[in-house]
Amino acid sequence: MSDASQLITQTADFVRDKFLHEGSGHDWAHIRRVWHVARALAQQTPHADVLVTELGALLHDVADWKFHDGDEEAGPRAARTWLESQGANEAVIQRVEAIIREISFKGLGVATPMSTVEGELVQDADRLDAIGAIGVARAFAYGGHKGRPLHDPEVAPIEHASFESYKQNTAPTINHFYEKLLHLRERLNTPAARRVAEERHQFMEQFLEQFLREWDSQDVA
């Protein structure tokens, strides 16, 4: 086994043990999907560093700001600590840190460009897992984890103009679709991800239409 393969295997084991029973939708199953999709995108993208892509995907949620009092550097710090303990190259560590630092959606009014092609691939994989059937399930898992109501027609969605505003948001889960999830398709970086996103986006639109009909009992004769 090469040093790179060993690092990937050890990192996957580390993350799996840490997130296996996580209940907010940011669990090992989510991370594994992001890892596999990002790796597949990297393998078909010229000049992409597959090692950096895989490590960025595996560690992108290692210490998410959402679960660390809004600390945006918790993730990069945790990734660095782990990778240094495994003897990873400093250049690799810095590139993985950048992916983790840049990957988050920060509000509709905030641009979130990735500085590397590897970051674009991991971001696309992460955003694909936030839409479609899995995305719907994860949205409600996170909302339940945070104690948020399913829906409140009196609470309008907000186009957050700053990351601070987005971080402080406590709106019902349905608002999350209008504040983020329905906009991810247009913010993907790669043609391959955009192709996958089409069907998943349509599923969310159909789900919301049915949800709102049922919310007001409009489907009852």
N, C-alpha and C positions, 0 to 999 in steps of 0.2 A: 504494500500500500504506500502510495506517495505521501510526502508530508502534507500536501494540499488536501488529499483525500482524507487523511487522518484528522486534520483540523476540522474539516466539514463534519465528519462522523462524530467527533467528540463534541462539537458545538451543537449538533442536532440532539445528541443524548442529553447534554446540559439543558437545552431549552425544553425538550420533551419532559424531563423530570420536573422542571420548574412550573410548567403550564398545563400539565396533563389534565388536571381537574379544575381548571379555572372556569368560572361560571358566567362571565360577562360577554362571551363571544370572542374574546381575545385569547383563546385557548390554543393548545398544541395543534388541534385539527385545523384551525385557521392558519397558524404559522406554517404548518406542513403544506397546505395548499398554496400559500403565497410562495414558499420555497420552490415547490415543483413547477409552478407557472413561471416564476422569474427565471429559473434555470432553463426551461424550455425556450423562453424568449431570448435569453442570452446566447444559447446555442445556435440560434438562427440570426443573430445580429452581428455583423462584421465589427471587429475591433472591441467587442465587449469582453471584459475580464470576468470569466465565469466564476472564479474563486471569490472575487469581491462581491459579485451579484449574489451568490449563494449565502455568503456570510451576512450581507446586508439584509437579505430576506429572513434568514433564521433569527437575527438579532433585532429586527426592526421594532419589536414590541417588548424587548427585554426589560425595560423600565419606562413604560409609557407615561407621559406627563399627566394623562387623565387619572392615573392611579398614584401619582406622586406629587399631589398638591400643586399641579400646574408647572412643575419644574421641568423645563424644556431640555435641560442638560443631564437629567437623570439617566436617560437612555444612552447617550454617547459615553457617559462615565462608566456605566455598567458594562457596556460592550468593550471599552478599552480595558477595564479590569480583567474581564474574561480572556480577551485575546492576548493580553500581555502575559497572563498566567500560562498560556499555551505556547508562548514564544513566537507569536505572529510577527511578521515584518511590520515596522513602523509605518511604512507607506500604505500598506494594506489597512492597518488600524485607522489611519486618518481618513481613508476613503470610505470605510464602513461607518465611521463616526458621522461623516458628512451625509450619508444616506439617511441615517437615523434622525439627524438634526433637521433635514429638509423635507422628509416624506409626508408629514402631517398635512391634512386639509386644514386651512386656517380661517375659513370664512369665504363667502361668495365674493366679497369685495377685496379679497387679498390674493395677489398672485403668488403661486407656489412653484416656481421653476426649479428643476433639479439641475445641479451643476455638472453631473456626469451621466454618461449613457447608462451605466450600471444603476444609478439612482432612478433614472426614468423607467427602467425595466422593473425594479422592485416596486416603485410607486404604482405602475400599471397593474402588477399582480395583486397588490394590496387593495387597490380600488376595484378591481374585478370581483374580489371577494366581498366587497361591500354592497354589491348590487345583485339583482336576480333573487332566486328563492333563498339562497344562503344569506344574501344581504338582508332580506326581510327578516329572516329568523334571527340574525345577529343583532339587528336594530332593536328588536323587542327584547332580546336577552339583555342587551346593555341597558335599555330603558328600565327593565325590571330590576336589574342590579342596582341602578341608581334611584329606584323608587319613584319613577316618573309615571304619570298617567298615560294611558294609551293615546287619548285624543281629547282635546278641549276646543270646540269650535270658536270659543271666545278668545283664544290665544292665537294671534296671527303669526305666521312665519316671519323671520327676520333675515334680511340680507346683511349679515355681519360685515362691518367695514374694517374690523381689526381683529387680530388673533385674540387679544384680551377679551373682547366682546364675545367671541365664539367660545372661548374657554369657560366663561361664566354662564353660558346658556343652560337653562334648566327646563326648557320647553317640553311639552308632551312628545312622545316618540313619533307620532305621525308628522309633526313639524320637521323632523330630521330629514324626511324624504324631500321636502320642498327647500330646505336650507342647505342640503348637501347631496343626497343620494341621486336625485334626478338630474343633477348637473355633472356627475362624474363622467358620463359617456363622452361629453364634449371636451373633457379635460385630460383625456388619455394621451399618451405620448406616441404610441406605436400603432401602425395599421393592424397588426395582428390582434392587439388588445381591443381596438375599436370594433373589429369584426365580431369578436366574442360578446362585446358589450351590447350589441344591437338586440339580441334576443332577451338578454337579462333585463335591459331597460324596458322593453315592452312588457315583460312579466310584471315589473313593479307598477307600471301604469295600470295594467289590468287589475292587479291586487288592490291598488288604491281606489279605483272605481268601484270595485265590489265592496271593499271595506266601508266606504262612505255611504253606499246604498244600504248596507246592513246596519250601519250606525243609526240611521233614521228610520229603520224598518221599511225602507222603500221596496224591498224585495218580497214583502208579505202582501198577498192579495187582499 
